[in-house]
Every structure is written in structure tokens, then in C-alpha cells.
Amino acid sequence: MDKDVPRAHHDLGGVSKFLCEPVDVEPHALTDFDKEVDALRAVLGMKRVMTVDELRRGIEAIPEAEYHRLSYYRRWIRSIADNLLVKGVITEAELRAALDRV
Amino acid sequence: MFAPGASVRVKDDWPETRGPVHIRTPHYLRGMPGTVVRQLGAYPNPEDLAFARPAATRALYHVRFDQPAVWQEGRAGDELLVEIYEHWLVAQ
């Protein structure tokens, strides 16, 4: 039974709606995108631009509907982008220009 | 500092309601009684690291909880073992 508490939406331990869905325990192959995001995170950590704690905070700040829609590494890149924008490492214009080139 | 075997309670606190936070203490343990099993070391407080703030070092403990009391399911004797930072624990 769920407790009636003001939990954060990412704080999912024991929340009953997820107990009703089978857990996918099959190993998943990493895509090139996944590997690139992981490598980018590692470089940003080594260069002391952002920590894994900041990564997690950024993931937790993703609005609930989007949070559940995004894949694991899409949550990461969303948090990385948000962190780099706030820190002024990249500008919104630069991010838009880069996305337009994709 | 808590010694192994110490009776503790997790603070029934909800910083989530007061603004942006990063909390490692799961919601289902807030206010629950538990028993310290061991100290796991001491680490800069992730609640501050998450915001790139200066972070004081905090002791981290393995704390044991009675599972049926937490989940309202499971058999008597089932346990949860969770890592909890010292500033979330009060002596019971």
C-alpha cells in the first residue's frame, strides 16, 4: 500500500503501480548514442566540470511525464545539457545550432 | 556517531516540499525505526555536491529495517538493509 507522502516523482521504491508491471531483466546492448553519452559524462567528471551528484540532481529535476518517457541515457544527456547551460559552459544558442545540424 | 546495534529512527522530514533538493534517503523509510549494522565510511554530503556547494563530510551507515513494517508485506524476519547518512538518523 502506498504511503500518502510528498515523495519526489523519481523516488519510486515500493510504489505499487510499478509492482504491477513485470520487470524487464534482459540485458540490453548499448547503442552508439548510449556509449557517447557515457563517455561525455566521464570526460566532464575528469575535467571537473560536473559531478555524478549533479548528474543525478539534473535527472531528478526532469518533469515527471518526460522522466518516464525518456530512456536511461536520454535522461543523462538531458541532465548534462541542463547542467552545462546553467554553468555557462554552453549557451542555448549553441545548443540549438548543434541540434539543428543533427 | 552511532555504534553497531544502535537503535535509530530516520527523520520524518520532507525537504522535497521546500525547494529543489537531492536526497538519498528513500521516501518509504522516513520516520521508520531501524538498527545500525555498521559504518560504511564518511563521504562529502551528496545533498550539497549535487548543487556544487561546499560539502561537509558525513558518516554513512548500513541500517537494518523490519521489512513487513515498511512494506506491509513479507514474512516476519524479512529485512531491508539501506545506506543512510548520519544527518538523517536520530537516536531512538
N, CA and C atoms of all chains as a GROMACS GRO file, in nm:
protein
  582
    1MET      N    1   0.085  -0.120   0.000
    1MET     CA    2   0.000   0.000   0.000
    1MET      C    3   0.089   0.124   0.000
    2ASP      N    4   0.061   0.217  -0.090
    2ASP     CA    5   0.144   0.337  -0.099
    2ASP      C    6   0.119   0.428   0.021
    3LYS      N    7   0.227   0.487   0.069
    3LYS     CA    8   0.213   0.584   0.176
    3LYS      C    9   0.171   0.717   0.116
    4ASP      N   10   0.084   0.789   0.185
    4ASP     CA   11   0.040   0.919   0.138
    4ASP      C   12   0.140   1.024   0.186
    5VAL      N   13   0.250   1.033   0.111
    5VAL     CA   14   0.359   1.124   0.149
    5VAL      C   15   0.402   1.205   0.027
    6PRO      N   16   0.463   1.321   0.051
    6PRO     CA   17   0.504   1.406  -0.062
    6PRO      C   18   0.636   1.361  -0.122
    7ARG      N   19   0.643   1.235  -0.168
    7ARG     CA   20   0.768   1.186  -0.226
    7ARG      C   21   0.795   1.256  -0.359
    8ALA      N   22   0.924   1.263  -0.397
    8ALA     CA   23   0.960   1.313  -0.529
    8ALA      C   24   0.924   1.207  -0.633
    9HIS      N   25   0.890   1.250  -0.756
    9HIS     CA   26   0.834   1.155  -0.852
    9HIS      C   27   0.934   1.046  -0.894
   10HIS      N   28   1.065   1.075  -0.880
   10HIS     CA   29   1.166   0.974  -0.917
   10HIS      C   30   1.192   0.875  -0.803
   11ASP      N   31   1.137   0.902  -0.684
   11ASP     CA   32   1.163   0.820  -0.564
   11ASP      C   33   1.062   0.706  -0.563
   12LEU      N   34   1.092   0.601  -0.642
   12LEU     CA   35   0.991   0.503  -0.681
   12LEU      C   36   0.988   0.376  -0.597
   13GLY      N   37   1.080   0.362  -0.501
   13GLY     CA   38   1.088   0.238  -0.424
   13GLY      C   39   0.954   0.199  -0.364
   14GLY      N   40   0.906   0.079  -0.398
   14GLY     CA   41   0.785   0.027  -0.334
   14GLY      C   42   0.656   0.091  -0.379
   15VAL      N   43   0.661   0.177  -0.481
   15VAL     CA   44   0.537   0.241  -0.528
   15VAL      C   45   0.457   0.138  -0.608
   16SER      N   46   0.330   0.117  -0.571
   16SER     CA   47   0.258  -0.002  -0.615
   16SER      C   48   0.236  -0.006  -0.765
   17LYS      N   49   0.223   0.109  -0.833
   17LYS     CA   50   0.193   0.099  -0.977
   17LYS      C   51   0.308   0.033  -1.052
   18PHE      N   52   0.429   0.037  -0.994
   18PHE     CA   53   0.540  -0.028  -1.061
   18PHE      C   54   0.553  -0.176  -1.018
   19LEU      N   55   0.484  -0.213  -0.912
   19LEU     CA   56   0.484  -0.354  -0.870
   19LEU      C   57   0.395  -0.436  -0.962
   20CYS      N   58   0.306  -0.371  -1.035
   20CYS     CA   59   0.210  -0.441  -1.120
   20CYS      C   60   0.265  -0.468  -1.259
   21GLU      N   61   0.379  -0.411  -1.290
   21GLU     CA   62   0.438  -0.430  -1.422
   21GLU      C   63   0.558  -0.525  -1.409
   22PRO      N   64   0.568  -0.623  -1.500
   22PRO     CA   65   0.685  -0.711  -1.494
   22PRO      C   66   0.814  -0.633  -1.517
   23VAL      N   67   0.917  -0.668  -1.444
   23VAL     CA   68   1.046  -0.601  -1.461
   23VAL      C   69   1.121  -0.667  -1.575
   24ASP      N   70   1.168  -0.585  -1.669
   24ASP     CA   71   1.247  -0.634  -1.782
   24ASP      C   72   1.390  -0.655  -1.734
   25VAL      N   73   1.429  -0.781  -1.718
   25VAL     CA   74   1.563  -0.810  -1.664
   25VAL      C   75   1.658  -0.860  -1.773
   26GLU      N   76   1.614  -0.852  -1.900
   26GLU     CA   77   1.702  -0.892  -2.010
   26GLU      C   78   1.814  -0.790  -2.028
   27PRO      N   79   1.939  -0.836  -2.049
   27PRO     CA   80   2.046  -0.740  -2.078
   27PRO      C   81   2.018  -0.667  -2.208
   28HIS      N   82   2.049  -0.537  -2.213
   28HIS     CA   83   2.028  -0.458  -2.333
   28HIS      C   84   2.163  -0.419  -2.391
   29ALA      N   85   2.179  -0.433  -2.522
   29ALA     CA   86   2.302  -0.386  -2.587
   29ALA      C   87   2.303  -0.233  -2.584
   30LEU      N   88   2.419  -0.175  -2.556
   30LEU     CA   89   2.431  -0.030  -2.556
   30LEU      C   90   2.437   0.020  -2.700
   31THR      N   91   2.366   0.127  -2.728
   31THR     CA   92   2.373   0.188  -2.861
   31THR      C   93   2.495   0.280  -2.866
   32ASP      N   94   2.529   0.324  -2.989
   32ASP     CA   95   2.638   0.421  -3.002
   32ASP      C   96   2.606   0.547  -2.923
   33PHE      N   97   2.478   0.588  -2.927
   33PHE     CA   98   2.435   0.706  -2.851
   33PHE      C   99   2.462   0.686  -2.701
   34ASP      N  100   2.423   0.569  -2.648
   34ASP     CA  101   2.444   0.540  -2.506
   34ASP      C  102   2.592   0.554  -2.470
   35LYS      N  103   2.678   0.495  -2.555
   35LYS     CA  104   2.823   0.496  -2.526
   35LYS      C  105   2.879   0.638  -2.532
   36GLU      N  106   2.829   0.716  -2.627
   36GLU     CA  107   2.877   0.855  -2.639
   36GLU      C  108   2.839   0.936  -2.516
   37VAL      N  109   2.715   0.918  -2.470
   37VAL     CA  110   2.669   0.993  -2.352
   37VAL      C  111   2.752   0.952  -2.231
   38ASP      N  112   2.776   0.822  -2.217
   38ASP     CA  113   2.854   0.773  -2.103
   38ASP      C  114   2.996   0.831  -2.107
   39ALA      N  115   3.056   0.834  -2.227
   39ALA     CA  116   3.192   0.888  -2.242
   39ALA      C  117   3.194   1.038  -2.211
   40LEU      N  118   3.092   1.109  -2.258
   40LEU     CA  119   3.084   1.254  -2.233
   40LEU      C  120   3.076   1.281  -2.083
   41ARG      N  121   2.997   1.202  -2.014
   41ARG     CA  122   2.983   1.216  -1.867
   41ARG      C  123   3.119   1.193  -1.800
   42ALA      N  124   3.190   1.092  -1.846
   42ALA     CA  125   3.319   1.060  -1.786
   42ALA      C  126   3.419   1.174  -1.808
   43VAL      N  127   3.420   1.231  -1.928
   43VAL     CA  128   3.512   1.342  -1.957
   43VAL      C  129   3.477   1.464  -1.871
   44LEU      N  130   3.348   1.494  -1.860
   44LEU     CA  131   3.305   1.610  -1.780
   44LEU      C  132   3.342   1.590  -1.633
   45GLY      N  133   3.339   1.465  -1.587
   45GLY     CA  134   3.379   1.435  -1.450
   45GLY      C  135   3.530   1.451  -1.432
   46MET      N  136   3.606   1.394  -1.526
   46MET     CA  137   3.753   1.401  -1.517
   46MET      C  138   3.802   1.545  -1.524
   47LYS      N  139   3.735   1.628  -1.604
   47LYS     CA  140   3.775   1.767  -1.618
   47LYS      C  141   3.711   1.856  -1.509
   48ARG      N  142   3.642   1.792  -1.417
   48ARG     CA  143   3.580   1.860  -1.303
   48ARG      C  144   3.481   1.968  -1.344
   49VAL      N  145   3.411   1.943  -1.453
   49VAL     CA  146   3.305   2.034  -1.496
   49VAL      C  147   3.176   2.005  -1.420
   50MET      N  148   3.144   1.876  -1.406
   50MET     CA  149   3.026   1.839  -1.326
   50MET      C  150   3.046   1.702  -1.262
   51THR      N  151   2.979   1.682  -1.148
   51THR     CA  152   2.991   1.557  -1.072
   51THR      C  153   2.872   1.465  -1.103
   52VAL      N  154   2.886   1.338  -1.064
   52VAL     CA  155   2.773   1.245  -1.080
   52VAL      C  156   2.655   1.287  -0.992
   53ASP      N  157   2.686   1.356  -0.882
   53ASP     CA  158   2.578   1.404  -0.795
   53ASP      C  159   2.494   1.509  -0.867
   54GLU      N  160   2.564   1.598  -0.941
   54GLU     CA  161   2.492   1.698  -1.020
   54GLU      C  162   2.415   1.632  -1.134
   55LEU      N  163   2.473   1.526  -1.191
   55LEU     CA  164   2.402   1.450  -1.294
   55LEU      C  165   2.271   1.396  -1.239
   56ARG      N  166   2.279   1.334  -1.121
   56ARG     CA  167   2.159   1.275  -1.061
   56ARG      C  168   2.054   1.381  -1.029
   57ARG      N  169   2.102   1.494  -0.973
   57ARG     CA  170   2.008   1.603  -0.940
   57ARG      C  171   1.937   1.650  -1.066
   58GLY      N  172   2.012   1.662  -1.176
   58GLY     CA  173   1.952   1.706  -1.301
   58GLY      C  174   1.851   1.606  -1.356
   59ILE      N  175   1.879   1.477  -1.339
   59ILE     CA  176   1.786   1.373  -1.382
   59ILE      C  177   1.657   1.382  -1.301
   60GLU      N  178   1.673   1.402  -1.170
   60GLU     CA  179   1.556   1.408  -1.083
   60GLU      C  180   1.470   1.531  -1.109
   61ALA      N  181   1.530   1.634  -1.173
   61ALA     CA  182   1.457   1.757  -1.200
   61ALA      C  183   1.377   1.750  -1.330
   62ILE      N  184   1.393   1.641  -1.407
   62ILE     CA  185   1.317   1.627  -1.532
   62ILE      C  186   1.169   1.610  -1.495
   63PRO      N  187   1.080   1.686  -1.560
   63PRO     CA  188   0.937   1.674  -1.527
   63PRO      C  189   0.888   1.529  -1.540
   64GLU      N  190   0.792   1.492  -1.458
   64GLU     CA  191   0.754   1.352  -1.440
   64GLU      C  192   0.719   1.279  -1.571
   65ALA      N  193   0.635   1.338  -1.654
   65ALA     CA  194   0.591   1.268  -1.776
   65ALA      C  195   0.712   1.240  -1.865
   66GLU      N  196   0.798   1.341  -1.878
   66GLU     CA  197   0.915   1.328  -1.962
   66GLU      C  198   1.012   1.225  -1.901
   67TYR      N  199   1.027   1.231  -1.769
   67TYR     CA  200   1.115   1.138  -1.698
   67TYR      C  201   1.082   0.993  -1.732
   68HIS      N  202   0.954   0.960  -1.732
   68HIS     CA  203   0.915   0.821  -1.758
   68HIS      C  204   0.921   0.785  -1.906
   69ARG      N  205   0.918   0.887  -1.992
   69ARG     CA  206   0.921   0.862  -2.135
   69ARG      C  207   1.064   0.842  -2.185
   70LEU      N  208   1.160   0.909  -2.122
   70LEU     CA  209   1.298   0.908  -2.170
   70LEU      C  210   1.370   0.780  -2.131
   71SER      N  211   1.459   0.735  -2.219
   71SER     CA  212   1.543   0.620  -2.187
   71SER      C  213   1.648   0.663  -2.084
   72TYR      N  214   1.715   0.564  -2.030
   72TYR     CA  215   1.817   0.587  -1.927
   72TYR      C  216   1.918   0.693  -1.972
   73TYR      N  217   1.979   0.673  -2.089
   73TYR     CA  218   2.082   0.767  -2.131
   73TYR      C  219   2.023   0.896  -2.187
   74ARG      N  220   1.900   0.898  -2.231
   74ARG     CA  221   1.838   1.025  -2.270
   74ARG      C  222   1.815   1.112  -2.146
   75ARG      N  223   1.786   1.049  -2.033
   75ARG     CA  224   1.780   1.126  -1.907
   75ARG      C  225   1.917   1.186  -1.877
   76TRP      N  226   2.021   1.108  -1.898
   76TRP     CA  227   2.157   1.159  -1.872
   76TRP      C  228   2.187   1.280  -1.958
   77ILE      N  229   2.161   1.270  -2.091
   77ILE     CA  230   2.202   1.380  -2.179
   77ILE      C  231   2.117   1.504  -2.151
   78ARG      N  232   1.991   1.482  -2.110
   78ARG     CA  233   1.906   1.595  -2.073
   78ARG      C  234   1.966   1.666  -1.950
   79SER      N  235   2.010   1.589  -1.850
   79SER     CA  236   2.070   1.647  -1.730
   79SER      C  237   2.203   1.714  -1.763
   80ILE      N  238   2.284   1.649  -1.845
   80ILE     CA  239   2.414   1.708  -1.883
   80ILE      C  240   2.391   1.842  -1.953
   81ALA      N  241   2.298   1.845  -2.047
   81ALA     CA  242   2.270   1.970  -2.119
   81ALA      C  243   2.223   2.079  -2.023
   82ASP      N  244   2.130   2.043  -1.933
   82ASP     CA  245   2.079   2.141  -1.835
   82ASP      C  246   2.192   2.194  -1.748
   83ASN      N  247   2.279   2.103  -1.700
   83ASN     CA  248   2.391   2.143  -1.615
   83ASN      C  249   2.486   2.237  -1.688
   84LEU      N  250   2.519   2.204  -1.815
   84LEU     CA  251   2.615   2.285  -1.890
   84LEU      C  252   2.558   2.421  -1.925
   85LEU      N  253   2.425   2.427  -1.948
   85LEU     CA  254   2.360   2.556  -1.973
   85LEU      C  255   2.367   2.644  -1.848
   86VAL      N  256   2.333   2.585  -1.732
   86VAL     CA  257   2.332   2.662  -1.607
   86VAL      C  258   2.473   2.709  -1.570
   87LYS      N  259   2.572   2.625  -1.599
   87LYS     CA  260   2.710   2.660  -1.565
   87LYS      C  261   2.771   2.758  -1.667
   88GLY      N  262   2.701   2.778  -1.779
   88GLY     CA  263   2.753   2.870  -1.880
   88GLY      C  264   2.862   2.808  -1.967
   89VAL      N  265   2.875   2.674  -1.962
   89VAL     CA  266   2.974   2.606  -2.046
   89VAL      C  267   2.930   2.612  -2.193
   90ILE      N  268   2.800   2.599  -2.213
   90ILE     CA  269   2.742   2.617  -2.346
   90ILE      C  270   2.627   2.717  -2.335
   91THR      N  271   2.592   2.780  -2.446
   91THR     CA  272   2.477   2.870  -2.447
   91THR      C  273   2.361   2.800  -2.516
   92GLU      N  274   2.240   2.853  -2.490
   92GLU     CA  275   2.122   2.796  -2.553
   92GLU      C  276   2.132   2.806  -2.706
   93ALA      N  277   2.188   2.916  -2.754
   93ALA     CA  278   2.202   2.934  -2.899
   93ALA      C  279   2.295   2.828  -2.957
   94GLU      N  280   2.404   2.800  -2.886
   94GLU     CA  281   2.499   2.697  -2.933
   94GLU      C  282   2.432   2.559  -2.935
   95LEU      N  283   2.354   2.532  -2.831
   95LEU     CA  284   2.286   2.402  -2.822
   95LEU      C  285   2.186   2.387  -2.937
   96ARG      N  286   2.108   2.495  -2.961
   96ARG     CA  287   2.010   2.491  -3.071
   96ARG      C  288   2.079   2.472  -3.205
   97ALA      N  289   2.188   2.545  -3.225
   97ALA     CA  290   2.261   2.534  -3.352
   97ALA      C  291   2.313   2.392  -3.372
   98ALA      N  292   2.366   2.333  -3.263
   98ALA     CA  293   2.419   2.198  -3.273
   98ALA      C  294   2.308   2.098  -3.303
   99LEU      N  295   2.190   2.118  -3.240
   99LEU     CA  296   2.078   2.026  -3.263
   99LEU      C  297   2.025   2.041  -3.405
  100ASP      N  298   2.030   2.163  -3.459
  100ASP     CA  299   1.984   2.185  -3.596
  100ASP      C  300   2.071   2.111  -3.697
  101ARG      N  301   2.196   2.089  -3.661
  101ARG     CA  302   2.289   2.021  -3.753
  101ARG      C  303   2.269   1.870  -3.752
  102VAL      N  304   2.198   1.818  -3.651
  102VAL     CA  305   2.181   1.672  -3.640
  102VAL      C  306   2.086   1.621  -3.748
  103MET      N  307   2.803   1.000   1.628
  103MET     CA  308   2.839   0.870   1.571
  103MET      C  309   2.752   0.761   1.635
  104PHE      N  310   2.713   0.663   1.557
  104PHE     CA  311   2.633   0.552   1.606
  104PHE      C  312   2.716   0.423   1.603
  105ALA      N  313   2.706   0.346   1.709
  105ALA     CA  314   2.777   0.219   1.717
  105ALA      C  315   2.689   0.110   1.655
  106PRO      N  316   2.752   0.001   1.606
  106PRO     CA  317   2.672  -0.112   1.558
  106PRO      C  318   2.574  -0.157   1.666
  107GLY      N  319   2.450  -0.181   1.626
  107GLY     CA  320   2.347  -0.223   1.721
  107GLY      C  321   2.264  -0.109   1.775
  108ALA      N  322   2.304   0.016   1.748
  108ALA     CA  323   2.230   0.131   1.800
  108ALA      C  324   2.089   0.136   1.739
  109SER      N  325   1.991   0.167   1.823
  109SER     CA  326   1.854   0.186   1.775
  109SER      C  327   1.840   0.330   1.726
  110VAL      N  328   1.791   0.346   1.606
  110VAL     CA  329   1.779   0.479   1.546
  110VAL      C  330   1.641   0.492   1.481
  111ARG      N  331   1.612   0.614   1.442
  111ARG     CA  332   1.492   0.641   1.362
  111ARG      C  333   1.531   0.736   1.251
  112VAL      N  334   1.478   0.711   1.132
  112VAL     CA  335   1.502   0.802   1.018
  112VAL      C  336   1.414   0.924   1.036
  113LYS      N  337   1.472   1.040   1.017
  113LYS     CA  338   1.395   1.164   1.034
  113LYS      C  339   1.272   1.165   0.942
  114ASP      N  340   1.160   1.208   0.996
  114ASP     CA  341   1.037   1.221   0.917
  114ASP      C  342   1.036   1.362   0.859
  115ASP      N  343   1.128   1.385   0.766
  115ASP     CA  344   1.148   1.519   0.711
  115ASP      C  345   1.130   1.512   0.560
  116TRP      N  346   1.077   1.619   0.501
  116TRP     CA  347   1.044   1.620   0.358
  116TRP      C  348   1.100   1.745   0.292
  117PRO      N  349   1.233   1.750   0.278
  117PRO     CA  350   1.294   1.867   0.214
  117PRO      C  351   1.242   1.888   0.072
  118GLU      N  352   1.188   1.780   0.011
  118GLU     CA  353   1.132   1.792  -0.125
  118GLU      C  354   1.024   1.898  -0.132
  119THR      N  355   0.957   1.923  -0.018
  119THR     CA  356   0.845   2.018  -0.018
  119THR      C  357   0.894   2.162  -0.004
  120ARG      N  358   1.027   2.179   0.018
  120ARG     CA  359   1.077   2.313   0.048
  120ARG      C  360   1.162   2.372  -0.064
  121GLY      N  361   1.172   2.301  -0.176
  121GLY     CA  362   1.251   2.354  -0.286
  121GLY      C  363   1.334   2.246  -0.351
  122PRO      N  364   1.419   2.284  -0.449
  122PRO     CA  365   1.500   2.185  -0.519
  122PRO      C  366   1.599   2.118  -0.424
  123VAL      N  367   1.601   1.985  -0.426
  123VAL     CA  368   1.691   1.907  -0.339
  123VAL      C  369   1.738   1.783  -0.412
  124HIS      N  370   1.843   1.722  -0.356
  124HIS     CA  371   1.885   1.589  -0.400
  124HIS      C  372   1.900   1.507  -0.272
  125ILE      N  373   1.816   1.408  -0.256
  125ILE     CA  374   1.804   1.332  -0.130
  125ILE      C  375   1.831   1.186  -0.158
  126ARG      N  376   1.917   1.124  -0.076
  126ARG     CA  377   1.946   0.982  -0.096
  126ARG      C  378   1.867   0.892   0.000
  127THR      N  379   1.784   0.953   0.084
  127THR     CA  380   1.706   0.876   0.182
  127THR      C  381   1.569   0.847   0.122
  128PRO      N  382   1.539   0.718   0.093
  128PRO     CA  383   1.413   0.689   0.023
  128PRO      C  384   1.290   0.727   0.105
  129HIS      N  385   1.184   0.765   0.032
  129HIS     CA  386   1.065   0.817   0.100
  129HIS      C  387   1.004   0.715   0.196
  130TYR      N  388   1.016   0.586   0.160
  130TYR     CA  389   0.946   0.484   0.241
  130TYR      C  390   1.010   0.458   0.376
  131LEU      N  391   1.128   0.517   0.399
  131LEU     CA  392   1.194   0.498   0.530
  131LEU      C  393   1.178   0.618   0.624
  132ARG      N  394   1.123   0.726   0.574
  132ARG     CA  395   1.112   0.845   0.660
  132ARG      C  396   1.023   0.812   0.782
  133GLY      N  397   1.081   0.837   0.899
  133GLY     CA  398   1.008   0.813   1.023
  133GLY      C  399   1.017   0.670   1.075
  134MET      N  400   1.084   0.580   0.999
  134MET     CA  401   1.088   0.439   1.039
  134MET      C  402   1.201   0.411   1.139
  135PRO      N  403   1.174   0.322   1.236
  135PRO     CA  404   1.280   0.278   1.327
  135PRO      C  405   1.369   0.173   1.262
  136GLY      N  406   1.497   0.174   1.297
  136GLY     CA  407   1.590   0.075   1.242
  136GLY      C  408   1.706   0.052   1.337
  137THR      N  409   1.797  -0.035   1.294
  137THR     CA  410   1.914  -0.070   1.376
  137THR      C  411   2.041  -0.050   1.293
  138VAL      N  412   2.137   0.024   1.349
  138VAL     CA  413   2.264   0.043   1.280
  138VAL      C  414   2.338  -0.090   1.275
  139VAL      N  415   2.384  -0.128   1.154
  139VAL     CA  416   2.460  -0.252   1.138
  139VAL      C  417   2.609  -0.222   1.140
  140ARG      N  418   2.651  -0.123   1.061
  140ARG     CA  419   2.792  -0.085   1.056
  140ARG      C  420   2.806   0.051   0.991
  141GLN      N  421   2.919   0.117   1.021
  141GLN     CA  422   2.950   0.239   0.947
  141GLN      C  423   3.024   0.200   0.819
  142LEU      N  424   2.991   0.264   0.709
  142LEU     CA  425   3.048   0.230   0.579
  142LEU      C  426   3.157   0.328   0.537
  143GLY      N  427   3.188   0.423   0.625
  143GLY     CA  428   3.286   0.526   0.590
  143GLY      C  429   3.222   0.662   0.607
  144ALA      N  430   3.289   0.766   0.557
  144ALA     CA  431   3.236   0.902   0.565
  144ALA      C  432   3.266   0.971   0.432
  145TYR      N  433   3.168   1.043   0.382
  145TYR     CA  434   3.178   1.098   0.246
  145TYR      C  435   3.121   1.240   0.242
  146PRO      N  436   3.170   1.321   0.147
  146PRO     CA  437   3.109   1.454   0.131
  146PRO      C  438   2.959   1.439   0.107
  147ASN      N  439   2.882   1.525   0.171
  147ASN     CA  440   2.736   1.514   0.165
  147ASN      C  441   2.684   1.533   0.021
  148PRO      N  442   2.625   1.426  -0.037
  148PRO     CA  443   2.579   1.437  -0.176
  148PRO      C  444   2.469   1.541  -0.195
  149GLU      N  445   2.399   1.575  -0.085
  149GLU     CA  446   2.292   1.675  -0.096
  149GLU      C  447   2.350   1.812  -0.134
  150ASP      N  448   2.477   1.836  -0.094
  150ASP     CA  449   2.546   1.960  -0.134
  150ASP      C  450   2.623   1.942  -0.264
  151LEU      N  451   2.690   1.826  -0.281
  151LEU     CA  452   2.764   1.800  -0.404
  151LEU      C  453   2.673   1.815  -0.526
  152ALA      N  454   2.548   1.777  -0.510
  152ALA     CA  455   2.453   1.781  -0.622
  152ALA      C  456   2.429   1.922  -0.673
  153PHE      N  457   2.458   2.022  -0.588
  153PHE     CA  458   2.440   2.162  -0.627
  153PHE      C  459   2.576   2.234  -0.637
  154ALA      N  460   2.685   2.157  -0.641
  154ALA     CA  461   2.821   2.212  -0.649
  154ALA      C  462   2.848   2.308  -0.533
  155ARG      N  463   2.790   2.277  -0.415
  155ARG     CA  464   2.816   2.356  -0.295
  155ARG      C  465   2.926   2.289  -0.214
  156PRO      N  466   2.997   2.366  -0.128
  156PRO     CA  467   3.091   2.302  -0.036
  156PRO      C  468   3.017   2.195   0.045
  157ALA      N  469   3.077   2.075   0.058
  157ALA     CA  470   3.006   1.963   0.118
  157ALA      C  471   3.082   1.911   0.240
  158ALA      N  472   3.018   1.918   0.357
  158ALA     CA  473   3.077   1.863   0.479
  158ALA      C  474   3.078   1.710   0.470
  159THR      N  475   3.177   1.648   0.533
  159THR     CA  476   3.185   1.502   0.534
  159THR      C  477   3.085   1.445   0.635
  160ARG      N  478   3.010   1.345   0.591
  160ARG     CA  479   2.910   1.282   0.678
  160ARG      C  480   2.933   1.131   0.682
  161ALA      N  481   2.911   1.074   0.801
  161ALA     CA  482   2.921   0.928   0.815
  161ALA      C  483   2.804   0.862   0.743
  162LEU      N  484   2.835   0.749   0.679
  162LEU     CA  485   2.732   0.670   0.610
  162LEU      C  486   2.720   0.535   0.681
  163TYR      N  487   2.596   0.492   0.706
  163TYR     CA  488   2.573   0.368   0.780
  163TYR      C  489   2.488   0.271   0.699
  164HIS      N  490   2.512   0.143   0.722
  164HIS     CA  491   2.415   0.042   0.684
  164HIS      C  492   2.315   0.033   0.799
  165VAL      N  493   2.189   0.053   0.768
  165VAL     CA  494   2.084   0.046   0.871
  165VAL      C  495   1.984  -0.062   0.830
  166ARG      N  496   1.950  -0.146   0.928
  166ARG     CA  497   1.858  -0.258   0.904
  166ARG      C  498   1.716  -0.219   0.947
  167PHE      N  499   1.619  -0.252   0.863
  167PHE     CA  500   1.479  -0.221   0.893
  167PHE      C  501   1.397  -0.350   0.884
  168ASP      N  502   1.292  -0.355   0.963
  168ASP     CA  503   1.198  -0.466   0.960
  168ASP      C  504   1.110  -0.450   0.835
  169GLN      N  505   1.123  -0.543   0.740
  169GLN     CA  506   1.055  -0.524   0.611
  169GLN      C  507   0.903  -0.520   0.622
  170PRO      N  508   0.838  -0.613   0.694
  170PRO     CA  509   0.691  -0.606   0.700
  170PRO      C  510   0.640  -0.471   0.751
  171ALA      N  511   0.715  -0.406   0.840
  171ALA     CA  512   0.672  -0.277   0.893
  171ALA      C  513   0.681  -0.168   0.785
  172VAL      N  514   0.775  -0.185   0.692
  172VAL     CA  515   0.795  -0.084   0.587
  172VAL      C  516   0.699  -0.106   0.471
  173TRP      N  517   0.689  -0.230   0.423
  173TRP     CA  518   0.612  -0.259   0.302
  173TRP      C  519   0.472  -0.312   0.330
  174GLN      N  520   0.443  -0.344   0.456
  174GLN     CA  521   0.317  -0.414   0.489
  174GLN      C  522   0.305  -0.543   0.409
  175GLU      N  523   0.418  -0.607   0.382
  175GLU     CA  524   0.417  -0.739   0.320
  175GLU      C  525   0.551  -0.807   0.351
  176GLY      N  526   0.556  -0.937   0.326
  176GLY     CA  527   0.676  -1.013   0.359
  176GLY      C  528   0.655  -1.092   0.486
  177ARG      N  529   0.751  -1.181   0.514
  177ARG     CA  530   0.741  -1.267   0.632
  177ARG      C  531   0.812  -1.206   0.750
  178ALA      N  532   0.771  -1.243   0.870
  178ALA     CA  533   0.839  -1.198   0.992
  178ALA      C  534   0.987  -1.235   0.980
  179GLY      N  535   1.073  -1.142   1.010
  179GLY     CA  536   1.217  -1.166   0.999
  179GLY      C  537   1.277  -1.114   0.870
  180ASP      N  538   1.193  -1.084   0.768
  180ASP     CA  539   1.245  -1.024   0.645
  180ASP      C  540   1.299  -0.885   0.679
  181GLU      N  541   1.411  -0.850   0.615
  181GLU     CA  542   1.477  -0.724   0.650
  181GLU      C  543   1.512  -0.644   0.525
  182LEU      N  544   1.524  -0.514   0.544
  182LEU     CA  545   1.581  -0.425   0.442
  182LEU      C  546   1.712  -0.372   0.499
  183LEU      N  547   1.816  -0.365   0.414
  183LEU     CA  548   1.943  -0.308   0.456
  183LEU      C  549   1.970  -0.189   0.364
  184VAL      N  550   1.975  -0.069   0.421
  184VAL     CA  551   1.980   0.052   0.339
  184VAL      C  552   2.092   0.143   0.388
  185GLU      N  553   2.159   0.209   0.294
  185GLU     CA  554   2.264   0.305   0.328
  185GLU      C  555   2.201   0.440   0.361
  186ILE      N  556   2.226   0.488   0.482
  186ILE     CA  557   2.166   0.615   0.527
  186ILE      C  558   2.276   0.704   0.585
  187TYR      N  559   2.275   0.830   0.548
  187TYR     CA  560   2.371   0.924   0.604
  187TYR      C  561   2.331   0.964   0.746
  188GLU      N  562   2.435   0.993   0.825
  188GLU     CA  563   2.417   1.019   0.968
  188GLU      C  564   2.315   1.130   0.997
  189HIS      N  565   2.318   1.237   0.916
  189HIS     CA  566   2.230   1.350   0.948
  189HIS      C  567   2.082   1.319   0.925
  190TRP      N  568   2.052   1.200   0.871
  190TRP     CA  569   1.912   1.158   0.857
  190TRP      C  570   1.867   1.070   0.974
  191LEU      N  571   1.960   1.038   1.064
  191LEU     CA  572   1.929   0.944   1.174
  191LEU      C  573   1.924   1.017   1.308
  192VAL      N  574   1.830   0.976   1.393
  192VAL     CA  575   1.826   1.023   1.531
  192VAL      C  576   1.826   0.902   1.622
  193ALA      N  577   1.890   0.917   1.740
  193ALA     CA  578   1.894   0.807   1.836
  193ALA      C  579   1.753   0.778   1.882
  194GLN      N  580   1.724   0.648   1.899
  194GLN     CA  581   1.588   0.607   1.936
  194GLN      C  582   1.582   0.581   2.085
   0.00000   0.00000   0.00000
